[in-house]
Amino acid sequence: MKLADRVNKIQPSPTLAIDAKAKALKAQGVDVVGFGAGEPDFDTPAHIREAGKKAIDAGFTRYMPVGGADDLKDAIIAKMKRDHGLEYTRDEISVACGAKHTLYNISQALIQEGDEVIIPAPYWVSYPDQVVLAGGTPVFIDTDESTVFKITPEQLEKAITPRTKALILNSPCNPTGTSYSEAELRAIGQVALKHDFLIISDDIYERLIYDGLKFANIVQVVPELKSRTVVVNGVSKTYAMTGWRIGYACGPKDLIGAMTKMQSQSTSNATSIAQKAAVEALNGPQEPVADMCVEFEKRRTYIVERLNAMPGVSCFTATGAFYVFPNFSTVYGKKTPAGKLLENSGDFAAYLLEDANVALVPGVAFGADKYARLSYAISMENIKKGMDRIEAAIRNLV
């Protein structure tokens, strides 16, 4: 059977692949510490779960409008006004099966052959592949620890060409955990105002932010960009609802309408029951989110301290999300106790999984081979165990 050429242009999600391998080892009885998955280890709050149960009992189990139920759209509109001072109407809101699906819909509705999409690197693994699937070309702006993994206005200006269709801006960022300040967003926004392209603001980690920092997206800071910005968000990370699969976009109604049209020929509506739960998540008590952030910040502080104490390892102190992105490149060129040469982040990740029973995601998956991503959305007990194992594994290299 000859498959479509597009299949060979992309790779399976490495984060999901690592998580699946770790879970398979656990199923065999291996004590694996998994730093791979990007999902909170907390349960969905009780009041949200109860809303889902009530939706089932009420028979809310049938087809719905493709772009989302009105009550969920209204909850999203209220949230955007309450949290960001931004006003949207129902025809400027689209609900999909998670933020990933939302981003896919954007790329399919917006990007054509020859279009370029600017993506800061390190990047979330699905951004480039979604652009490629739509026929576009990813244009990467490389960042590193020296710029705390943020692009500068000068870098953005240099990356823009007549073919630039969009910029993807993710803050707080997966995989680095870095967050843009209002001043930094304002500077980037001034560059964007001079050029005719769309900004895709991926805000999925907006509530997971630490050190007393205040979240802002580029539309809040530069309101003139509202007509050229689509804000992507969802309930997965903030409310520990990864499996419920509800994401949404707020943006120009012509793009939102096109996204809904594309979705009508793929999934149709997002799950009806999950939409009712999402309404409760956005409108209901927010204390569980604050409690979760307090715990994540404790874990973040501990894991960064441990990593920076390891021989040759450096780790930026993430200010958001639930990831750290340490630089492990000093181990490259060394050999494992079995004599295998470690040449890159993939080799190092394989060594940790096979020899130390620790799963993390190699940085090459995010466009940054010197690094690796570790999620601290796991218990403190497992974080401590994992740090001990990684440190011992590094010291065992020759």
KEVEX-71859 format. One line per field, with one value per residue (C-alpha): residue number from 1; residue in three letters; x, y, z. Coordinates in Angstrom, 1 decimal, always signed. Layout:
residues N
num: [NUM/...]
residuo: [ALA/...]
px: [X/...]
py: [Y/...]
pz: [Z/...]
***
This chain:
residues 398
num: [1/2/3/4/5/6/7/8/9/10/11/12/13/14/15/16/17/18/19/20/21/22/23/24/25/26/27/28/29/30/31/32/33/34/35/36/37/38/39/40/41/42/43/44/45/46/47/48/49/50/51/52/53/54/55/56/57/58/59/60/61/62/63/64/65/66/67/68/69/70/71/72/73/74/75/76/77/78/79/80/81/82/83/84/85/86/87/88/89/90/91/92/93/94/95/96/97/98/99/100/101/102/103/104/105/106/107/108/109/110/111/112/113/114/115/116/117/118/119/120/121/122/123/124/125/126/127/128/129/130/131/132/133/134/135/136/137/138/139/140/141/142/143/144/145/146/147/148/149/150/151/152/153/154/155/156/157/158/159/160/161/162/163/164/165/166/167/168/169/170/171/172/173/174/175/176/177/178/179/180/181/182/183/184/185/186/187/188/189/190/191/192/193/194/195/196/197/198/199/200/201/202/203/204/205/206/207/208/209/210/211/212/213/214/215/216/217/218/219/220/221/222/223/224/225/226/227/228/229/230/231/232/233/234/235/236/237/238/239/240/241/242/243/244/245/246/247/248/249/250/251/252/253/254/255/256/257/258/259/260/261/262/263/264/265/266/267/268/269/270/271/272/273/274/275/276/277/278/279/280/281/282/283/284/285/286/287/288/289/290/291/292/293/294/295/296/297/298/299/300/301/302/303/304/305/306/307/308/309/310/311/312/313/314/315/316/317/318/319/320/321/322/323/324/325/326/327/328/329/330/331/332/333/334/335/336/337/338/339/340/341/342/343/344/345/346/347/348/349/350/351/352/353/354/355/356/357/358/359/360/361/362/363/364/365/366/367/368/369/370/371/372/373/374/375/376/377/378/379/380/381/382/383/384/385/386/387/388/389/390/391/392/393/394/395/396/397/398]
residuo: [MET/LYS/LEU/ALA/ASP/ARG/VAL/ASN/LYS/ILE/GLN/PRO/SER/PRO/THR/LEU/ALA/ILE/ASP/ALA/LYS/ALA/LYS/ALA/LEU/LYS/ALA/GLN/GLY/VAL/ASP/VAL/VAL/GLY/PHE/GLY/ALA/GLY/GLU/PRO/ASP/PHE/ASP/THR/PRO/ALA/HIS/ILE/ARG/GLU/ALA/GLY/LYS/LYS/ALA/ILE/ASP/ALA/GLY/PHE/THR/ARG/TYR/MET/PRO/VAL/GLY/GLY/ALA/ASP/ASP/LEU/LYS/ASP/ALA/ILE/ILE/ALA/LYS/MET/LYS/ARG/ASP/HIS/GLY/LEU/GLU/TYR/THR/ARG/ASP/GLU/ILE/SER/VAL/ALA/CYS/GLY/ALA/LYS/HIS/THR/LEU/TYR/ASN/ILE/SER/GLN/ALA/LEU/ILE/GLN/GLU/GLY/ASP/GLU/VAL/ILE/ILE/PRO/ALA/PRO/TYR/TRP/VAL/SER/TYR/PRO/ASP/GLN/VAL/VAL/LEU/ALA/GLY/GLY/THR/PRO/VAL/PHE/ILE/ASP/THR/ASP/GLU/SER/THR/VAL/PHE/LYS/ILE/THR/PRO/GLU/GLN/LEU/GLU/LYS/ALA/ILE/THR/PRO/ARG/THR/LYS/ALA/LEU/ILE/LEU/ASN/SER/PRO/CYS/ASN/PRO/THR/GLY/THR/SER/TYR/SER/GLU/ALA/GLU/LEU/ARG/ALA/ILE/GLY/GLN/VAL/ALA/LEU/LYS/HIS/ASP/PHE/LEU/ILE/ILE/SER/ASP/ASP/ILE/TYR/GLU/ARG/LEU/ILE/TYR/ASP/GLY/LEU/LYS/PHE/ALA/ASN/ILE/VAL/GLN/VAL/VAL/PRO/GLU/LEU/LYS/SER/ARG/THR/VAL/VAL/VAL/ASN/GLY/VAL/SER/LYS/THR/TYR/ALA/MET/THR/GLY/TRP/ARG/ILE/GLY/TYR/ALA/CYS/GLY/PRO/LYS/ASP/LEU/ILE/GLY/ALA/MET/THR/LYS/MET/GLN/SER/GLN/SER/THR/SER/ASN/ALA/THR/SER/ILE/ALA/GLN/LYS/ALA/ALA/VAL/GLU/ALA/LEU/ASN/GLY/PRO/GLN/GLU/PRO/VAL/ALA/ASP/MET/CYS/VAL/GLU/PHE/GLU/LYS/ARG/ARG/THR/TYR/ILE/VAL/GLU/ARG/LEU/ASN/ALA/MET/PRO/GLY/VAL/SER/CYS/PHE/THR/ALA/THR/GLY/ALA/PHE/TYR/VAL/PHE/PRO/ASN/PHE/SER/THR/VAL/TYR/GLY/LYS/LYS/THR/PRO/ALA/GLY/LYS/LEU/LEU/GLU/ASN/SER/GLY/ASP/PHE/ALA/ALA/TYR/LEU/LEU/GLU/ASP/ALA/ASN/VAL/ALA/LEU/VAL/PRO/GLY/VAL/ALA/PHE/GLY/ALA/ASP/LYS/TYR/ALA/ARG/LEU/SER/TYR/ALA/ILE/SER/MET/GLU/ASN/ILE/LYS/LYS/GLY/MET/ASP/ARG/ILE/GLU/ALA/ALA/ILE/ARG/ASN/LEU/VAL]
px: [+0.0/+1.3/+0.6/+0.3/+3.5/+2.5/+2.8/+6.6/+7.0/+6.2/+7.2/+5.0/+4.8/+8.1/+6.6/+3.7/+6.2/+8.4/+5.4/+4.1/+7.5/+7.7/+4.2/+5.0/+8.0/+5.9/+3.4/+6.2/+7.0/+9.9/+10.1/+10.3/+10.3/+8.5/+9.4/+8.0/+4.3/+2.9/-0.1/-0.8/-0.7/-3.7/-7.3/-9.8/-11.4/-14.5/-17.0/-15.9/-16.2/-19.7/-20.7/-19.7/-21.7/-24.8/-24.5/-24.6/-27.6/-29.4/-28.9/-26.6/-25.0/-26.0/-24.6/-23.9/-23.0/-19.6/-17.9/-19.1/-22.2/-23.4/-23.0/-19.4/-18.7/-20.3/-18.1/-15.0/-16.1/-16.6/-13.2/-11.4/-13.1/-12.5/-8.9/-7.6/-10.0/-10.6/-14.0/-15.2/-18.5/-19.7/-18.8/-15.2/-15.0/-14.3/-14.2/-12.3/-11.0/-8.1/-5.7/-3.7/-6.8/-7.4/-3.9/-4.3/-7.6/-5.8/-3.0/-5.4/-7.6/-4.8/-1.7/-1.1/+1.7/+4.7/+3.6/+6.1/+5.4/+7.9/+8.4/+10.8/+13.0/+12.9/+9.3/+6.4/+6.9/+3.6/+4.1/+6.4/+4.7/+1.3/+2.7/+4.2/+1.0/-0.7/+1.9/+3.8/+7.4/+8.5/+11.0/+12.9/+14.3/+16.9/+17.1/+19.1/+19.9/+21.7/+18.3/+16.3/+14.8/+13.0/+13.2/+14.1/+12.5/+15.6/+15.5/+11.9/+12.5/+15.2/+13.0/+10.1/+9.8/+7.1/+5.9/+5.5/+1.9/+2.1/+4.1/+3.5/+4.1/+3.9/+4.1/+4.6/+6.5/+6.6/+9.4/+11.4/+8.9/+10.0/+7.4/+7.4/+7.0/+4.6/+7.6/+8.9/+5.5/+5.1/+8.5/+7.5/+4.1/+5.6/+7.4/+4.2/+2.3/+4.6/+3.9/+0.8/+0.8/-1.2/+0.0/-1.0/-0.8/-0.7/-1.8/-2.5/-0.2/-1.3/-2.5/+0.6/+3.0/+5.3/+7.5/+4.6/+4.7/+1.6/+0.5/-0.2/-0.7/+0.2/-3.3/-3.6/-0.4/-0.9/-4.7/-4.2/-3.1/-6.5/-7.7/-4.5/-4.2/-5.9/-5.6/-5.5/-6.3/-8.1/-8.9/-6.4/-3.4/-5.1/-7.8/-6.1/-8.5/-6.1/-8.3/-11.5/-10.1/-11.5/-9.5/-10.7/-9.6/-10.6/-9.9/-11.1/-14.5/-13.5/-10.7/-12.9/-15.6/-13.0/-11.7/-15.3/-15.8/-12.7/-13.7/-17.2/-15.4/-13.2/-14.4/-17.6/-18.3/-16.0/-17.5/-20.8/-20.2/-16.7/-18.1/-20.5/-17.6/-15.5/-18.3/-18.0/-14.2/-14.3/-17.2/-16.7/-14.4/-10.7/-9.1/-7.9/-5.9/-4.1/-3.4/-2.0/+0.3/+1.7/+2.7/+4.2/+6.3/+7.7/+8.6/+10.1/+12.4/+13.6/+14.2/+16.1/+18.4/+19.1/+19.9/+22.2/+24.1/+24.9/+28.3/+28.3/+24.5/+22.9/+19.2/+17.3/+14.7/+11.4/+8.8/+5.8/+4.2/+5.5/+8.7/+12.5/+14.9/+18.4/+21.5/+23.1/+25.5/+28.6/+27.9/+28.1/+31.3/+31.3/+30.7/+28.2/+29.4/+28.6/+30.9/+28.3/+29.3/+26.7/+26.6/+23.4/+20.2/+18.6/+21.5/+21.4/+17.6/+18.0/+20.8/+18.7/+15.7/+17.7/+20.2/+18.6/+14.9/+14.2/+12.2/+12.6/+12.2/+15.4/+15.8/+16.2/+12.5/+12.1/+14.8/+17.5/+19.8/+21.9/+18.9/+16.2/+12.7/+11.6/+8.0/+7.6/+4.0/+4.7/+5.0/+7.8/+8.7/+9.3/+11.1/+13.6/+14.0/+14.5/+17.0/+19.0/+19.0/+20.0/+22.9/+24.2/+23.9/+25.9/+28.6/+28.9/+29.8/+33.4]
py: [+0.0/+3.4/+6.0/+9.7/+11.6/+13.9/+11.0/+10.9/+14.7/+14.5/+12.6/+11.0/+13.1/+12.3/+13.3/+10.9/+8.2/+8.6/+8.5/+5.4/+3.6/+4.5/+3.3/+0.0/-0.5/+0.2/-2.3/-4.9/-4.1/-1.7/+1.2/+4.0/+7.7/+9.4/+13.1/+12.9/+13.6/+17.2/+16.7/+17.6/+14.7/+16.2/+14.9/+17.1/+19.2/+17.6/+20.3/+20.0/+16.2/+16.6/+18.9/+16.2/+13.5/+15.8/+16.3/+12.6/+12.1/+15.0/+13.3/+16.0/+13.3/+14.3/+16.3/+19.9/+23.0/+22.3/+25.4/+24.9/+25.3/+28.8/+28.4/+27.4/+30.3/+32.6/+31.3/+31.8/+35.4/+36.1/+34.6/+36.7/+39.9/+39.0/+37.9/+40.0/+42.9/+41.6/+41.5/+38.9/+37.8/+34.2/+34.3/+35.1/+31.9/+28.3/+25.2/+22.1/+18.8/+20.4/+23.2/+20.9/+20.4/+24.2/+24.9/+22.3/+24.0/+27.3/+26.0/+24.2/+27.3/+29.8/+28.4/+27.7/+26.3/+28.7/+30.5/+30.9/+30.6/+32.0/+29.7/+30.5/+27.6/+25.6/+25.0/+22.7/+19.6/+19.9/+23.5/+22.7/+19.5/+21.2/+23.9/+21.4/+19.4/+22.6/+23.1/+25.9/+26.3/+26.7/+29.5/+29.1/+31.8/+30.1/+31.1/+29.8/+30.4/+33.7/+35.2/+33.1/+31.4/+34.5/+36.1/+39.7/+42.3/+42.4/+38.6/+38.8/+41.6/+39.6/+36.6/+38.4/+38.0/+38.7/+35.2/+35.4/+34.4/+34.0/+34.1/+31.5/+32.9/+30.5/+32.1/+30.5/+28.2/+24.5/+23.2/+25.9/+27.3/+30.9/+33.7/+37.1/+40.3/+43.1/+45.1/+42.3/+41.7/+45.4/+45.4/+42.4/+43.9/+47.0/+45.0/+43.0/+46.2/+47.1/+43.9/+42.1/+38.6/+36.8/+36.2/+32.9/+33.4/+30.0/+30.8/+27.2/+27.6/+31.1/+30.2/+28.2/+31.1/+31.6/+34.0/+36.5/+37.2/+38.4/+36.9/+39.0/+38.2/+40.3/+41.5/+42.9/+44.8/+45.9/+46.1/+47.3/+43.7/+42.2/+42.0/+40.1/+37.8/+34.5/+33.5/+29.8/+28.3/+25.4/+23.7/+20.8/+22.2/+24.7/+22.4/+19.0/+18.1/+16.7/+13.8/+15.8/+17.4/+20.9/+23.8/+27.0/+30.0/+33.7/+35.6/+37.3/+36.0/+35.2/+32.9/+31.4/+30.7/+29.0/+26.9/+25.8/+24.9/+22.7/+21.1/+20.3/+17.8/+16.3/+15.8/+17.8/+19.1/+18.5/+16.1/+17.4/+16.2/+17.7/+21.0/+21.1/+20.3/+23.1/+25.6/+24.8/+24.9/+28.5/+29.8/+27.9/+28.1/+28.8/+27.8/+24.4/+26.1/+28.3/+25.2/+23.4/+26.3/+26.5/+22.8/+23.2/+26.1/+24.1/+21.3/+23.7/+25.2/+21.8/+20.3/+23.4/+23.3/+19.6/+19.9/+22.9/+20.9/+18.1/+18.0/+20.1/+20.6/+24.1/+24.8/+28.0/+28.8/+28.4/+31.0/+29.1/+25.9/+22.7/+22.0/+22.5/+22.5/+21.8/+21.8/+18.3/+18.8/+18.4/+14.7/+14.4/+12.7/+10.5/+6.8/+4.8/+2.0/-0.4/+1.6/+3.3/+6.8/+9.5/+11.9/+13.8/+14.3/+11.2/+9.0/+10.6/+10.0/+6.4/+5.9/+7.3/+5.1/+1.9/+2.2/+4.5/+3.9/+7.6/+8.9/+12.4/+14.0/+14.7/+18.3/+17.5/+17.0/+20.7/+21.9/+22.2/+19.2/+20.5/+20.2/+17.8/+18.5/+17.3/+17.7/+18.3/+17.4/+14.3/+13.8/+15.3/+11.8/+10.7/+13.9/+13.3/+9.7/+10.7/+13.4/+10.9/+8.5/+11.1/+12.4/+8.9/+8.1/+11.2/+10.4/+6.9/+8.2/+7.9]
pz: [+0.0/-0.9/+1.7/+1.2/+0.9/+3.8/+6.2/+5.6/+6.1/+9.8/+12.9/+15.6/+18.7/+20.6/+23.9/+23.6/+22.4/+25.4/+27.7/+26.1/+26.4/+30.0/+30.7/+28.9/+31.1/+34.2/+33.1/+33.0/+36.6/+36.0/+38.5/+35.9/+37.0/+34.1/+33.5/+30.0/+30.0/+29.9/+32.1/+35.7/+38.2/+40.1/+39.7/+37.8/+40.6/+42.1/+41.1/+37.4/+37.5/+39.0/+36.2/+33.7/+35.6/+35.7/+31.9/+31.4/+33.7/+31.9/+28.5/+27.2/+25.0/+21.4/+18.5/+19.2/+17.1/+15.5/+16.9/+20.5/+22.7/+23.4/+27.1/+26.8/+24.3/+26.8/+29.6/+27.4/+26.6/+30.3/+31.1/+28.5/+29.7/+33.4/+33.1/+30.2/+29.6/+26.1/+24.5/+22.0/+20.5/+19.9/+16.3/+17.4/+19.5/+18.3/+20.5/+19.5/+20.8/+22.8/+22.1/+19.8/+17.6/+17.7/+16.5/+13.8/+12.6/+12.5/+10.3/+8.0/+7.6/+7.3/+5.7/+2.0/-0.1/+0.1/+3.3/+6.1/+9.8/+12.3/+15.2/+18.2/+19.1/+21.3/+20.3/+21.2/+19.0/+17.0/+15.7/+12.8/+11.7/+11.7/+9.5/+7.2/+6.9/+5.8/+3.0/+4.8/+5.8/+9.4/+9.9/+13.2/+15.5/+17.7/+21.4/+24.3/+27.9/+27.1/+26.2/+28.7/+25.6/+24.3/+20.9/+20.5/+18.3/+16.2/+15.6/+14.6/+12.1/+10.4/+10.1/+8.4/+4.6/+2.0/+2.6/+6.4/+7.2/+11.0/+14.2/+16.9/+20.3/+23.3/+26.8/+29.3/+26.9/+26.4/+26.7/+28.4/+30.9/+30.0/+30.1/+28.2/+30.2/+29.1/+28.0/+25.9/+24.3/+23.6/+21.7/+19.7/+19.1/+17.6/+15.0/+14.3/+13.7/+10.8/+9.0/+7.7/+9.4/+12.0/+15.6/+17.1/+20.8/+22.5/+26.1/+27.3/+30.4/+31.3/+34.8/+35.6/+36.4/+39.4/+41.4/+41.7/+38.0/+36.2/+32.9/+29.9/+26.2/+23.3/+22.6/+26.1/+25.7/+22.1/+21.6/+18.0/+17.2/+18.2/+14.6/+13.6/+16.6/+17.4/+21.1/+21.8/+25.2/+26.8/+30.1/+29.9/+31.9/+34.2/+35.5/+35.1/+32.3/+29.7/+28.8/+28.5/+25.3/+25.3/+23.7/+22.2/+20.0/+20.2/+17.1/+13.9/+12.9/+9.3/+10.5/+13.3/+10.7/+8.5/+11.4/+12.2/+8.6/+8.6/+11.8/+10.4/+8.0/+10.7/+14.2/+14.2/+17.8/+20.7/+23.3/+24.6/+28.2/+28.3/+27.2/+30.1/+32.5/+30.8/+31.5/+35.2/+35.1/+33.7/+35.7/+39.0/+42.0/+41.0/+44.3/+43.1/+40.4/+43.0/+45.1/+42.2/+41.3/+44.9/+44.7/+41.2/+42.3/+45.2/+42.8/+40.3/+42.9/+44.1/+40.6/+39.4/+42.5/+42.1/+38.4/+38.8/+41.5/+39.1/+37.4/+34.2/+34.2/+33.9/+34.3/+33.7/+36.4/+34.6/+35.5/+34.1/+32.9/+34.6/+32.7/+33.2/+30.2/+31.5/+29.4/+29.4/+26.5/+28.7/+28.9/+25.1/+24.1/+27.2/+27.4/+29.4/+31.7/+28.9/+26.5/+24.4/+23.2/+24.0/+21.0/+21.4/+23.5/+22.0/+23.2/+26.6/+27.0/+25.9/+28.4/+31.2/+30.3/+29.9/+32.6/+35.2/+34.6/+34.1/+31.2/+29.8/+26.4/+24.4/+23.4/+19.7/+19.6/+20.4/+18.1/+20.8/+21.0/+23.9/+26.2/+27.5/+28.9/+32.2/+33.5/+37.2/+37.0/+39.1/+42.9/+44.9/+45.9/+42.3/+41.5/+44.3/+43.2/+39.6/+40.4/+42.4/+39.5/+36.9/+39.1/+39.7/+35.9/+35.0/+37.6/+36.1/+32.7/+31.6]
***
